[in-house]
Amino acid sequence: MLHDLAARLYPLRRSLTGNGVRGTLGILAERLPMLKQREVATGTSVLDWTVPNEWNWEAAWFADAEGRRVVDAAHHGLHLVGYSVPVRKRMAWSDLKAHVHSLPEQPDLIPYRTAYYAETWGFCLRYRTVLALEERGDDAVYEVCIEATRGAGSLTYGEVVLSGETDETVLISAHVCHPMLANDNLSGVVVAAALAERLAARDARRYTYRFVWAPGTVGAITWLATNEDLVPRIQHGLILANLGDAGGFTYKMSRPGTFSRGTDDAARVEIDRAVAIVMRDAGEALDVRPYTPYGYDERQFGSPGFDLPVGCITRTPYGEYPEYHTSADDLDLISEGQLQGALDRLTDVVDVLEANRYLRNRHPRGEPQLGRRGLYRVLGGHPDAPTQQMAMLWTLNMAAPGERPQHDLLAIAERSGLPFAAIREAADLLEAHGLVERMRS
């Protein structure tokens, strides 16, 4: 069960680096024994970035003069600002509150805050708690304790590679750096793991599939910098996040798909089209948005120097649900049904990528006689005979008459309005009878 896996991962102390990430990948490896943990040393130059110091924490709290702990990150990991430096001192509230973060507009929630690249520290509190501390006055003194290490170590990411008939690669990635956030983090992590399990169980795969679980931004940049030889192999890619909430699907197009000015099938990006056709055929509402250089790691894989065809699929996008980056993004926000629904649609996307191809019509001058080949007899006994008949006619009509690829199966499904599965079945049947043949794109 995906929700059970999310619940097991939820309390781990994830961040850009550290034991929380390793622990998360270790649990995924129980289900995916082929998962490899990669370590990249702090200080390593990765493109224009540097792998940061590793950070781990053991304790984080502050207490009043009577020793009563006002806040303790042991109770909820979001109480500690990520990457806080160690602190042990007594402070008046007038000084301490400069290090306190809250949400006045959501007074019962703990915000999520980080300081990855600054030498600072802080706590995140419910605003109602802050109001109570204000009533005690600026002169009230508190004991502050943050036991943390921030020094030499490494950045960790996980990888599963499922080899296919070709080294042309489909990249699936989810960020693995957020503590105690179920939708924005864990939903993508567990759905990616389940998809890897499904594909690993298949006897054959056309593509090679590379699953990457890495910390956001610097993790993707690190992967790109240390795997530049693999980059040209990536033909399709998806970033997974926010897949467990009650919303419908949103798809952010790839950069090359958004910026392309071409109108023929070869100029459009296949992963963008595959997601759209899958949702159409499943009757799922889909909000399609253009690429922008802000968001999740599609912006790293799609940056100008790489320009990879990597889109991002979510349910409700980041920042557009009230629980985003707060303690309300908990296990109650995500459901098994929504996680499984996302897994099923992503499996459908893979199936489309696996089956999509260009065809050449071997009898382009006039419609070939299907009856003498027994195809109408086959159609007559088929419960979906009208659909299958139209699927064959559309496929024959749009298959290339010459040597230049023209329309792939996705294009035929788009133009005809017929389900991709029907077009694929028709193509298989026509190939078997020698009426069409596969072409290289």
Buried (B, 14 or more C-beta within 10 A) or exposed (E): EBBEBBBBBBEBBBBBBBBBBBBBBBBBBEBBEEBEBBEBEBEBEBBEBBBBBBBBBEEBBBBBEEEEBBBBBEEBBBBBBBBBBBBEEEBEBEBBBEBBBBBEEBEEBBBBBBBBEEEEBBBBBBBEBBEEBEEBEEEBEBBBBBEBBBEEBBBBBBBBBBEBEEEBBBBBBBBBBBBBBBBBBBBBBBBBBBBBEBBBEEEEBBBBBBBBBBBBBBBBBBBBBBBEEBBEBBBBBBBBBBBBBEBEBBBBBBBBBBBBEEEEBBEBBBBBBBBBBBBBBBEEEBBBBEBEEEBBBBBBBBBEEBEBBBBBBBBBBBEEBEBBBBBBBBBEBBBEEBBBBBBEBBBBBBBBBBBBBBBBBBBBEEEBEBEEBEBBEBBEEEEEEEBBBBBBBBBBBBBBEEEEBBBBBBBBBBBBEBBBBBBBBBBEBBBEBEBBEEBEE
